[in-house]
Amino acid sequence: GMLLNDKKVYVGRFVTRKERMETLGLPATRFTNIYVKNIGDANLSDEEFQQLFEPYGKIVICVIMKDDGGKSRGFGFVSYETHEAAIKAVDALNGSEVKTCKLYVARAQKKH
């Protein structure tokens, strides 16, 4: 370090956010919420949707998004108690077929 305005200053190499996340043990990948789309044509009931995700771990909340008339908007969210359960569900169900619909299952991204 060196003194700048009588304060000791440390200058280090610039580290991108991605690199910081990797060195800090990847908090960015410790997700529990997953996003599911392409379920519109399957006409799944809320119960069927939940049953699809139950084998992978304890579910906190499971919801199919619906329009004002109560009709499925073709996507939903599942929130698991643990990160491990969410990863298992994504690995097992992404690209799988349910009632002729090829599911897209991935980590839910936060809207900024």
Secondary structure, 3 states (H helix, E strand, C coil): CEEECCEEECCCCCCCHHHHHHHCCCHHHCCCEEEEECCHHHCCCHHHHHHHHHHHCCEEEEEEEECCCCCEEEEEEEEECCHHHHHHHHHHHCCCEECCEECEEEECCCCC
